[in-house]
Amino acid sequence: MDKAAALGYLHGMITNARRLALALSAAMLACSCVGIEADIQFTAAGSVELAITYRVSLAVDQLGKLGANADYLPLPVGRDDLALAATRAGGRLDSWSRRDGEADFTVSATLTFPDGASLAAFLDPEGRLASFQASGTTRTFTLSLSDGMPPADPEFTEFIKSAFGDYVVTVSVELPRAPSAQSGYAVSGRTATFSMPAAVLYARTEPTVLSLTW
């Protein structure tokens, strides 16, 4: 192999390594908690009950243990941390459990909040990804699941599909009455649902924002 060919080969190896590293980093940052199921019930009295289950890959958990949990996990995974987050938002943790698997672990919890604003503060204290608005008797709950990302090349798309396999993001919201307006949900009576494979959600180029008004 001559010098020019060797340099070309080395450049190709470096380029591929960089692309893989960028893909892995982007995927980890985008997916955070790679599988999540949230059941939200807004009661007629105004309080909110949340049952949430999320699957976390051991790779993401290890990143969190290096001191960057807030960057990789949208919600705490430990009982005490989750209880503290709920208390700070004005709610409470009612139950918590964890089940460990070979490649990931699953956390299940139920929480209660006095109103939608408290729930939104729990989901996102900064108020960017979750919001609750009340005007008279009208209520609006908005939840942003993804900001969208630049179009990815086929190799990156395949990497996403391979990395996140059967992880799914599901949100179900039960309201005290049928919604008057909605975006992103499938609605049946007083119940609105959203479900999408995590790989599809996190590879979307457009933002994914759910909204309900009732």
N, C-alpha and C positions, 0 to 999 in steps of 0.2 A: 504494500500500500504506500503510495507516494505521499509527500507532505500535504499537498492540497486535499487529497482524498481523506487523509487522517483528520485534518482540521474540519472538513465537512462532516465526517462521522461524529467527531466530538461535539460540534455545534448542534447536530441533530439530537444527540443524547441530552445535552443541556436544555435544549428547547423542550423536549418531551418531558424532562423532569420538572421544569418550571410549570408547564401546562398542567401536569398532574398535581403539583403542589397547590397551584392556584385553584384548580377544580375542587380539591379536597377542602381547602380553606373556605372557599365560597359556599360549598355544600354544607359544611359544618355551621357556618355563621347563619346561613339561610334557614336551615332546618331546625336548629336549636333542639326543641323537643320534637322528635321525628314522628311521633304518633300521639294523637290526643283525641279524647272523646269527652265532650262537655254537655251535660244536661242542665239547662237553666230553667227555673220556674219562677215567674213573676206572679205573686199572689195578688188577690183583689185588695188586700190590706196594705200592699206596697212593699212588703218584704220580699226577699229573693233567696231561693234555695239553689245551691250549685252542687252537682255531683260530677266530679271530674276524675278521669282516668288517663294517665299518660305513660307511654312507653319510652324509655330512654336507652339508647344504645350505650354499651359499656365504654365505647371510645369517647363519646361525648361526655360521659360522667367523669372519665379520667381527666379530660380537659378542664372540667369544672373543679376538680380537686386541686388543680394547680393554682387556684385562687381566682378563676374567672367565671364562676358560676353565673353571675349576672349577665355575662355576655353570651353564654351558650344555652342557658335554661330560662325560659320565660317565667317559670314559677319555681320556688324552692322545692326540693324533693324530700327533705327531712321533716319529721313531724313538728319539731320545735320551731324550725324556720318558717314552715307553712302556717303554723298557729300565730307566730309573730306578725307575719305579713297580713293575715286576716284581721288581727287585732288592730294593727295600725290603720287599716282601712275602715275600721268600725264594725267589723264582723267577728265571727268566731268559727273555729274549727270544731266540727262535731265528731268526725271519725277520720281515721287514717290507717292505711295498711300498705305494705310493700311485699311484692313477690319477685324473687330473683330468678333469672333464666340464664342460659349459657351465653347468649349474645346481648341480652338487654335485661332491664328490670322494669316492673310495672308498679306505679304508685296510684292508689285509689283514695279519694278523700271526699267527704261531704262537708259543706260549709253553709252558713246562714248569714245573710246581710240584711240590715234594717231597710235598705232601699237600693234602687238601681245605681245611684251615685256611689255608694259604698262598694258595690260590686265592681263598677268601672275602675275605682281607685285601687282595688285589689288586683285586677287584671293588668292595669298599667298606671302606676302612681303618677307618671308624667302626663297622662291624659292624651297621649298621641295615638295609641292603638285601640283604646276603648273609651267610649263616652256615653253618658246618659243625660238626656235633657227632658225637663218637665215644664210644660206651659199650660196652665189651667188643668184640664183633665186629659191632655194629650201627653203621651210619653214616647220618646224615641231612644232606642238603644242601637249603638253603632260599634262594630267590631272589625278591625283591620287585621286580616290574617297574613297578608303578604304585600310588600311594597312593589313587587314586580322586579324583574331583572332584565338586563340587556339580552337580546337574542343570543342563544348559545349555539355553538357548532354541534353537529351530530354526535361527536365523541363525548362532549360534556353531557348532553342529554342522556346518552346511554349510561354514562357514569352515574347520573342521578338515579335513573331507574334501577340500576344494579345495587347501588348503595342503600336505597331506602325500601326496596322490595315491597312488602305487603303493609307497610305503615300507612295509616289512614287518618285524616283529620275530619272529625265529625262534630257538628254543633247542633244541638236541638234546643229550641226555646218554646216553652209553653207560656201563653199569655192569659190574662184574666178575661180577655175578649178577642175576637178575630181582629187581625191587624188591618188598618186602613191603608197602609202602604208598606212595601217591602222591596228589598234589593238583595239579590244573591241567594235567597232561600227558595225552597219549595214549600208551599203553605197548604195545610189541610185543616180547616176549621181554626182552632186557636193555637195550633202547633206549627212551628216553622222549623225546617231542617236543612242542613247543608252537610254534604259529605263528598270528599274528594281524596284520591290517593295522594299521599304526601309528595311523592316524586312529581306528580303533575302540578300540584299546587305551587311547590317551590321553584319549578322551572318556568312558570308562567311569566310572560313579559309584561303583562298589565297587572296593576294592583288588584287584590282580591279584598273587597270591603263588603261586609254584611250589614244590613240596616233594617230595622223594624220600627214602625210607628203604629201606635194603637191608642 
